[in-house]
Amino acid sequence: MNSALWTGLGTIALLLISNVLMTLAWYGHLKLQTMGVTANWPLYAVILLSWGIALLEYCFMIPANRIGFVDNGGPFSLLQLKIVQEALTLIVFTLFVTLCFKNETLHWNHYVSYGLLILAVFFAFINTK
C-alpha cells in the first residue's frame, strides 16, 4: 500500500477514536445518570468530567486534522476532513445510542437521512478539477 493510503487510514482511525471520546463526553454522562452513577452529581462535576474526556478527544482530533490535511501532505482537503468527521460522528453516535439507550429506536426517516449523508460523503470526494 502507498503512503497516501496509510495516511488516509491513519487519519480516519484517529478521527474514529476522537469521535468515540467526544460522544462519551457529550452523551456518556446521560447514560451514567440513568445508571445512577452521576445522578446526584452537581452540574459542575458532570461538566468537568465531560471536559476531561473532551481534552483527551482533542489529543486525537488535532493530529488527525494535521496528518490528514492536504497542505501537510495528507490526502484530504479541509472540506473532506470535515465531512468524513461528521459521517464518523453519526456512525459512532448511532452505535452508542443503539447499544446504550434501548428506548431509542431508528425509524425509516433516520435511515433515509443516513443514506443522504453517505451521498454527501460521495459527492464531497468527486474530483472537480
N, C-alpha and C positions, 0 to 999 in steps of 0.2 A: 504494500500500500504506500501511496505517496504521502509526503509530509502534510500537504494541504488537507487531505482526508483525515489524518490523525489529529491535526489541529482543530478541524471542524468537530470531530467526535469528542475530543477533549473539552472543547468549548461547550458542547451540548451536555456532556457529563457534569461539568461544573454548574451549568445553568439548572440542571435537574436537581442536584444537591441543594443549590440555592433555593429553588422553589419548594422543596420539601421543608426546609428550615423556615422559609417565610410563611408557608401555610401553617406550620406549627405555631409560629409567633402570632399570626393573625387570628387563627381559629382554634388552636390547640387548647387555649385556656377555657374555651367554651366546653370542650369535652371534659377537661379536668374539673370544671364546675359541676357538670352533670354527674360526674363520678364522685363528687363530694370532696375532692382533694383541695380545691381552691374556693369552695362555696362560701367560706367565711373570711376569705382574704379581703383586705381593703383594696380598693381600686388601684392605688399607687403601687401595691405589691404585685398585682397582676401586670400592670404596665411595665414595671422593672423586669419581671420575668420575660415578658414579650420582647422588650428592648435587648435583653441579654441574648435571646435567641436570634433576634434580627441582626445584632452585631456579628454573630457567627455567620449568619447568612451573607452579610456583606463580604466576608472573607472568601466566599466562593463567587459571588456575583461580580465583584470588581475584576478579579483575574480573568473570569470568563469573558467579560467585555473587552478587556485589554488584549487577551490572546486571540479572540475571535475577530476583532476589528480589522478590516482590510488594510487600513493605513499602518497597522502594526504587523503586517504580514499574515493576518488571518484571512479566512475565506468569506467573511460576512460583511456586508455594508451595515451601517447603523440601523437602517430600517429593517433589514433582515434579522439582525440580532434581536431587535425588539419584538418582532413578530414571532420568532422562534421562542423567545422567553414567554410571551403571552400564551402561546399554544401549550407550552410545557406547564404553565401555571394552571390552565384549565384541566389538563390531564391529571396533574397531581391533586388539585382540589377535588375533582370528581372522585378519584380513588379514595381520598381522605373522607369525604362525605359519605360515600357508599360503605366504607368499612367502619367508620366511627359513629355515624349518626343514622341508625337504622330507620328512623322515622322520615328521612328524606328519600324521595324516590325520583328517578329520572322518568320523564314523560316524553312523548313524541316531539314536542317543541324543543326540548333540550337536545335531542339527537339531531334535529334539523339545524339548530344553531351551531352545534359542534361540526356538522358537515360543512356549513358555510365557513367556519373558521379554518377548516382544512383547506377549503378552496382559497381562502385568503393567504394561507401559507404558500400554496402552489403559485398563486399569482405574484406573490412577493419575490419569488425566485425565478420568474421568467426574465430572461436576459433581454433588455430593451435597447441594448447598444447596437 
